[in-house]
Every structure is written in C-alpha cells, then in structure tokens.
Amino acid sequence: MTRYTMLGDRALRFARPHGASPRALVDAVRAWPGVVDVVIAKSDIAAYFDREPAIDEEQLVALDTLETDTGVAREIELPAIYDGPDLDDVARAISRSTDDVRALHAATVFVVETMGFAPGFAYLAGLPEVLQLPRRATPRPRVPAGSLAIAAAYSAVYPFDSPGGWHLIGRVPVAMFGPDGARLQLGDRVRFVEVR
C-alpha cells in the first residue's frame, strides 16, 4: 500500500511519524536524493524535489524509527509582557486568576512543533491542559505583531500584523522575523520570561 500522495510531479505528502523530533524528521527527508525543500505540519510532511521523485517505501518506513535530533535543540528565552486584551477572559474561562494564567504560561517549556500560517509563525507545543481553549468564536481582522497568543494546545507569537483568532494574553517586544529569517526554528525549546 502506498504511504504517500503525489503533489503534482515534483512533490509528495505523507503522514508525519509519531515520536521523532521535527528537526530529525526534516534532516532525514532533506537527505533524500533531489529534495530541495521540506515542509512539516502537525500531521503531514511535504517533500519538494528538483526532479520527479523516486521514493523507495523503505525510506518512509525508516522515518518511523527516528527518535532524536541530529543536533542539540536550541534553548530560547523570549521576554513576555502579560497584558493582552484576552487575559481576563482566559482567566475567567478556566476559573483562575490572571496571575495564575501568567505563571502557568511562563513556567512552561514549549517546543517548536511546526512553522506556518505566516513567515516566522512558530506553533509552540506544550501548552498546559488547563490553558487549552478553542479559538475565539470571532477572529480579529488585525492582530498586532508581537502578540503572544494561545489556542487549542499551542502558544505562538504573531510575527507580523495579521488577522487571527487566537486568545491574546500578552506581547513579546522582540522581532520574530527579520533579515536573517525566523527567530525560532523547528525543535527549539522556548521559555517566556515575564517582564513588567
């Protein structure tokens, strides 16, 4: 049974294996002949080639056994000011104080699970279950760059002004995307350090 779906004549998509780190998966797929780009999402991986792909199904099976990174994960600390317009609403929704929300979020070590939505937008996995809320019923037409947000099982920092439906609990006063690209990378371990 084929484990992948072709995307045109130079790309393919397949299910993301469980257990392996994002960085290890990307490094393994980039090592395949002809791969020019790899996009990793929550449930899928897409590989883009400079020619028609010639994939041996064993290459896909081998991804299931990956367990560790090929390098050491970066440890990133980001300053956070917990003054977002949804902070009070989040606290009410989970029957906690705003101090609890700040403390829970700042005590968490997040991992960049995937990148997407906008350049530099990192989906940070690891949000404590008590803070996990569905997206807002009505998205905002404009979320300011640097907004610190939560939704479902993730946290994120909006790298640019953009529409968005996440709960805004604060802001990060450093650029998340610049001339050198995204501040955060797949597999990074991220902590938010509260500043007042």
C-alpha positions as CSV (number, residue, x, y, z in Angstrom):
1,M,0.0,0.0,0.0
2,T,1.4,3.4,-1.0
3,R,2.3,5.5,2.0
4,Y,2.4,8.9,0.2
5,T,0.4,11.1,-2.1
6,M,1.9,12.9,-5.1
7,L,1.6,16.7,-5.2
8,G,2.0,17.4,-8.9
9,D,5.1,15.9,-10.5
10,R,7.8,17.1,-8.1
11,A,6.4,16.8,-4.6
12,L,4.8,14.3,-2.3
13,R,3.0,14.3,1.0
14,F,2.9,11.6,3.7
15,A,1.8,11.2,7.3
16,R,4.1,12.6,9.9
17,P,5.5,9.8,12.1
18,H,5.0,10.0,15.8
19,G,7.9,10.1,18.3
20,A,10.6,11.7,16.2
21,S,11.5,15.3,16.7
22,P,10.7,17.8,14.0
23,R,14.3,18.6,13.4
24,A,15.3,14.9,13.0
25,L,12.4,14.4,10.5
26,V,13.4,17.4,8.4
27,D,17.1,16.4,8.4
28,A,16.2,12.8,7.4
29,V,13.9,13.9,4.5
30,R,16.4,16.5,3.3
31,A,19.0,13.7,2.9
32,W,16.8,12.0,0.2
33,P,18.1,12.5,-3.4
34,G,16.8,15.5,-5.1
35,V,15.0,17.1,-2.2
36,V,15.1,20.9,-2.3
37,D,12.6,21.7,0.5
38,V,10.7,20.1,3.3
39,V,7.5,21.4,5.0
40,I,6.5,19.8,8.2
41,A,2.9,20.3,9.6
42,K,1.1,18.8,12.6
43,S,0.0,15.6,10.8
44,D,1.8,15.6,7.5
45,I,5.2,16.3,5.8
46,A,5.6,17.5,2.2
47,A,8.9,17.0,0.4
48,Y,9.7,19.0,-2.8
49,F,12.2,17.7,-5.4
50,D,14.2,19.2,-8.2
51,R,13.0,16.3,-10.4
52,E,10.3,13.6,-10.4
53,P,10.7,11.8,-7.0
54,A,11.9,8.3,-7.0
55,I,10.9,7.2,-3.5
56,D,11.6,3.8,-2.0
57,E,8.9,3.0,0.5
58,E,11.6,1.9,2.9
59,Q,12.7,5.5,3.2
60,L,9.3,6.3,4.6
61,V,9.3,3.3,6.9
62,A,12.7,4.3,8.2
63,L,11.3,7.6,9.4
64,D,9.2,5.7,11.9
65,T,12.3,4.7,13.8
66,L,13.8,8.2,14.2
67,E,13.9,9.2,17.8
68,T,16.4,12.0,18.3
69,D,17.7,15.2,16.7
70,T,20.9,15.1,14.7
71,G,21.9,18.2,16.7
72,V,21.3,19.8,20.1
73,A,18.0,21.7,20.4
74,R,18.4,25.4,20.9
75,E,17.2,26.9,24.2
76,I,15.4,30.2,23.6
77,E,14.1,32.7,26.1
78,L,11.7,35.4,25.0
79,P,10.6,38.4,27.1
80,A,6.9,38.4,27.7
81,I,4.6,41.2,28.9
82,Y,1.3,39.6,30.0
83,D,-1.1,42.4,29.3
84,G,-3.1,41.0,26.4
85,P,-6.7,42.1,25.7
86,D,-8.0,38.5,26.3
87,L,-6.0,37.8,29.5
88,D,-9.0,38.5,31.8
89,D,-11.3,36.4,29.5
90,V,-8.9,33.5,29.5
91,A,-8.7,33.6,33.4
92,R,-12.5,33.6,33.7
93,A,-12.9,30.8,31.2
94,I,-10.6,28.5,33.2
95,S,-11.8,29.8,36.6
96,R,-8.3,31.0,37.6
97,S,-6.7,34.4,38.3
98,T,-4.8,36.4,35.7
99,D,-1.7,35.8,37.9
100,D,-2.3,32.0,37.5
101,V,-2.5,32.3,33.7
102,R,0.7,34.3,33.6
103,A,2.5,31.9,35.9
104,L,1.3,28.8,34.1
105,H,2.3,30.1,30.7
106,A,5.7,31.4,31.9
107,A,6.5,28.1,33.7
108,T,6.1,26.1,30.5
109,V,8.9,24.9,28.3
110,F,7.5,24.9,24.7
111,V,8.8,23.1,21.7
112,V,8.5,24.5,18.1
113,E,6.5,21.7,16.5
114,T,5.9,23.3,13.1
115,M,6.1,26.6,11.3
116,G,3.3,28.0,9.3
117,F,0.4,30.5,8.7
118,A,2.9,33.3,8.2
119,P,6.7,33.5,7.9
120,G,8.2,33.1,11.4
121,F,4.9,31.9,12.9
122,A,6.0,29.0,15.2
123,Y,3.4,26.6,16.6
124,L,4.7,26.1,20.2
125,A,3.6,22.7,21.6
126,G,3.3,22.1,25.3
127,L,0.6,24.5,26.5
128,P,-0.7,23.2,29.9
129,E,-4.1,21.5,29.6
130,V,-5.7,24.0,31.9
131,L,-4.9,26.8,29.4
132,Q,-6.2,24.9,26.3
133,L,-9.1,26.8,24.9
134,P,-10.7,26.7,21.4
135,R,-10.0,29.6,19.1
136,R,-12.1,32.7,19.5
137,A,-15.6,32.5,18.0
138,T,-14.9,35.7,16.1
139,P,-11.4,36.2,14.7
140,R,-9.8,39.7,14.8
141,P,-9.2,41.4,11.4
142,R,-5.9,42.7,12.8
143,V,-3.6,41.2,15.5
144,P,-0.5,43.3,16.2
145,A,2.9,41.9,15.5
146,G,4.4,40.5,18.7
147,S,1.1,39.5,20.2
148,L,1.5,36.4,22.5
149,A,-1.4,34.1,22.0
150,I,-2.9,30.7,22.9
151,A,-5.4,28.4,21.2
152,A,-6.1,24.7,21.5
153,A,-2.8,23.0,22.6
154,Y,-0.5,25.7,21.3
155,S,1.0,29.1,22.1
156,A,2.5,31.4,19.4
157,V,3.8,34.9,18.8
158,Y,2.4,36.7,15.8
159,P,5.4,37.8,13.7
160,F,3.5,40.4,11.7
161,D,0.3,42.3,11.9
162,S,-2.3,39.9,10.5
163,P,-5.8,38.5,11.0
164,G,-6.0,36.0,13.8
165,G,-8.4,34.0,16.0
166,W,-6.2,33.1,19.0
167,H,-6.6,34.4,22.5
168,L,-4.1,37.3,23.1
169,I,-2.6,37.1,26.5
170,G,0.4,39.4,26.1
171,R,3.1,40.6,23.8
172,V,6.8,39.8,23.1
173,P,8.8,43.0,22.5
174,V,11.3,41.5,20.1
175,A,11.0,40.9,16.3
176,M,10.1,37.3,15.4
177,F,11.1,37.7,11.8
178,G,13.8,39.8,10.2
179,P,16.6,40.0,7.6
180,D,18.1,36.7,8.8
181,G,14.7,34.9,8.8
182,A,12.7,33.5,11.6
183,R,13.9,33.9,15.2
184,L,12.5,30.4,16.1
185,Q,13.3,27.2,14.3
186,L,11.9,23.6,14.3
187,G,12.7,21.8,17.5
188,D,13.7,24.9,19.5
189,R,12.8,24.8,23.2
190,V,11.2,28.1,24.2
191,R,10.5,29.7,27.5
192,F,8.8,33.1,28.1
193,V,10.3,35.3,30.8
194,E,7.9,37.7,32.3
195,V,8.9,41.4,32.3
196,R,6.8,44.1,33.8
